[in-house]
Every structure is written in structure tokens, then in C-alpha cells.
Amino acid sequence: MAPEVNKSASNRRDFTWHGAVRRLGWPLVEALFNIGLGTRFALMVLARSGLAWRRPRLVMLHLKHIGVYTLVIILVAGLFIGFVLGLQFYTLLERYGQQDLLSVGVALTLFRELGPVAAGLLFVGCACTSITAAIGLKKASEQIAAMEVMAVDPLARELAPRLLAGMIALPLLTVYFDIVGVLGSYLITVQQIGLDEGTFWAGIKGQVGFYEDFMQGIYKSIFFGFITVMIALYEGYFCVPTAEGVARATTRTVIKGSLAVLGANFVFTAFMVH
Amino acid sequence: MIALSRHKLDFIIGLFVLCAAISVVFIALKTANITAVSDSNGYHVQVEFDNIGSLVERAPVKSSGVLVGRVQKISYNSDDYIATVDIILENQYQFPADSIFSIVSSNLLGGQYIAIDVGGEEEFIENDQVFQGNSAIVLEELISKFLFDNAGE
């Protein structure tokens, strides 16, 4: 585990085989350690979420920060994506004279895939970065150490409420994204292009299932909320406690969080498609 | 309790979690492969057509509307000037040896598949057997036939 191994290997001028193997293997070993530490960290935060359940006010505070303040970007993005989806489906379906199916296509795309993923990516960029920065700065200014001195568990007091808030906020934001997206496509196709209003809503009502389509996206987004906030907390908690360290941790949160959302979405979709 | 800093145990946990994640992705890739028929467990039949229309590789082969196999390969036989279509049928489905293979459309927009009309013979289709199939109906030919037939009257 000692990082000195790495140092001595990189300092060596002349090529040796065991040095090369060491240099190649070290990043892998490092990654395995980080995954292990991250898993243990996640389990510990979950195990200490009891305080957050007993004091919902803590969760509410973070819900306001990571939920309500993300709402604006979610609503605007959802509206524009709804516009584009409506137009795109219209150009495709118009070629076959099947414009009646437009609302079904838009709703299924949004509910099953685009809603959870786009909301998740925006959530990573908007809320998770602020979580990393907040935890990282608390660490850099030794507030976390101070809490431990006062026998207050920072995992229970600071981290677990944020995790719970994220798992509540992202599904709600996804619902908003879905609704606004459908409204956007309604505005562009019914109000602008002039499709029939009744057909538009009847299509969604008849062809889109609540449990098999809509809730599928919500289940996804609960997991996305867990994994993205967990990454944000991990990066913040284990960042180098300097200004640059926090900056780098924030960047890593965006990279890892976005990739986690996209990767997990593939796994979810593969299991849910039948 | 283990302190929240790097510990020897983390390597083992990391290895375990990584293996779990890889296996989940592997299963996901397997389940995402929604083809009901895999090429390995089936028997091969070759059907010759004068015209395959817009049939494509991996198009379904159906009997009574149920998927029983897939088109594996489409090639052109330049000796006899016909199209040869290689089909893999699932082992669990056996068809009489005088069954008829024909290319039909699933809807007006296209999307053609091979339909098997089951015959009445006692013997079943064997592996690598060659059949003559009924060609796809080309709409333009049908219309021109109709027009010229009527023009004659």
C-alpha cells in the first residue's frame, strides 16, 4: 500500500522489468483501494443515517439547497428538450403520416430514458458539485475535525442528510423534467404546428403505462440520486484540504458522477427491457 | 470499528466490488441481446428465391406468426442467377419436409420476413437441406400485371 513504492519506481532511471510491472500495476491497485474505500464509506454513511431520520429538519435544509435551487435549470432544460423532441418526432413521423403517435414517442422517450438521465446529468453539474465543494471546504477549514472533537459524528450530522436529500430530490426533479418535457412538445406540436390536441393527450393516456414506463424512470432516478451524491460526498470528504484540492475534487465529481449515471442507465435499461 | 482512512481491507473490498460490477455489466450485456434465437442452437436450411424483395440479414422466420428462426446470410448464386438465403431454425421446432418457404411483408411500409407454411409429410426437415422458396411479391410487378391484363380486355 505504501506510496513510496511508486516513488522509487518512477525515480529509477534504468529500465527493469519489475519496475515496469510496478508502474503498470500501481494505478490498478490504487483504483481497487479507492473502490473499496468508497464502498466502505457508502456503507458507513448509510449505517449512520439514523440521525437524519430522527431529525428531518436536517434533510429539509439540504433538500432546499440541492432540490429547489436545481429546479430552475431542470425546468428550462426540460422545456427545451421537449421542444426539440416534438420537432424531431414530427419530422420523422410526418414522412409516414403517423403524427398521431408523436405524443406517445415523446412521452416514452422522456419517461424511460431521457428524463432520468438528463435530470441526473444536470443534477451532477448543479447539486453534486456544490455538495463536494461544501464538504471539501468544511474539511479544508477543519470544521469536520472540530465536529469530531466535539463528539459530533460528521458522517451522521453532515453527510447522511445530504445523501437522503439527494435520493429524495432527484426523483422529484425527474418528475418535473418529464412533465415540462411533455408540455414543451405539446406547445410546439399542438400550438405551433397544429396537431390535434385530443389525439395528443389520448395517445399518452392510452399507450403509456404508469408502472411499466413512468415508474421505471423514477426507480432509475432514485438510484442515480444515491450514486451521484455518494460520489460527491466521497470526493469532498477525501479531497486534499487545499483550494486546489477542492477544485480538483469538484471536477472529479462531475466526471465520475456523469459517467456513473450513463453507465448505470445502461445496466438498468438492459434489465428492464424485455 | 475501522477508521475512515485507507486500510488493507479496502483492497479486498475493492476487488470484490469491481468483480460484482463487472459481472452485473456482463449479465446486462447478455440480457440486452434480445435475439430469441442464437445462431449456435439451431439447424441450418438453405432456401433459393428468384427475388428476395427487401429481405435483410437477421430478418425473422415465422410460422403461424411465431418467431422460429432467423435469416443468417443472404448471397447471390451467379451460376443459376438466383438468391440463396441461409436460415437458422431453432432446434425445438421441427417442420415437415414439404413445408413451403415464402417471403411476405409484415406491413405496408416494408419489413419483410420469411413465413413457413407447414406441409403434411411425415418426415422432418433435416440440417443443410435446400428448398425452393416463393419469392417476395413486388408491388410494382403486381400493379403492372393488373394494368396489362385489363388493357388486353
Contacts between the chains, C-beta under 8 A, distances in Angstrom:
chain1	res1	chain2	res2	distance
A	1	B	6	6.7
A	1	B	8	6.7
A	1	B	11	7.6
A	29	B	11	7.1
A	31	B	14	7.4
A	32	B	10	7.9
A	32	B	11	5.5
A	32	B	14	3.6
A	32	B	15	5.6
A	32	B	18	6.4
A	33	B	6	6.0
A	33	B	10	5.0
A	33	B	11	5.6
A	33	B	14	5.8
A	34	B	14	6.9
A	35	B	13	7.5
A	35	B	14	3.8
A	35	B	17	5.2
A	35	B	18	5.8
A	36	B	9	7.1
A	36	B	10	3.3
A	36	B	11	6.0
A	36	B	12	6.9
A	36	B	13	3.5
A	36	B	14	3.2
A	36	B	15	7.4
A	36	B	16	7.8
A	36	B	17	6.7
A	37	B	6	6.0
A	37	B	7	7.7
A	37	B	10	4.6
A	37	B	13	7.8
A	37	B	14	7.5
A	39	B	13	5.4
A	39	B	14	7.3
A	39	B	17	4.9
A	40	B	2	7.2
A	40	B	4	7.9
A	40	B	7	7.9
A	40	B	9	7.7
A	40	B	10	6.4
A	40	B	13	5.9
A	41	B	4	6.6
A	44	B	4	6.8
A	96	B	109	6.5
A	155	B	4	7.8
A	237	B	4	7.8
A	263	B	25	7.9
A	266	B	28	6.7
A	267	B	24	6.0
A	267	B	25	6.2
A	267	B	28	4.5
A	269	B	32	7.7
A	270	B	28	3.7
A	270	B	29	7.0
A	270	B	31	5.4
A	270	B	32	3.9
A	271	B	28	6.2
A	271	B	31	6.2
A	273	B	31	7.8
A	273	B	32	6.7
A	273	B	34	6.8
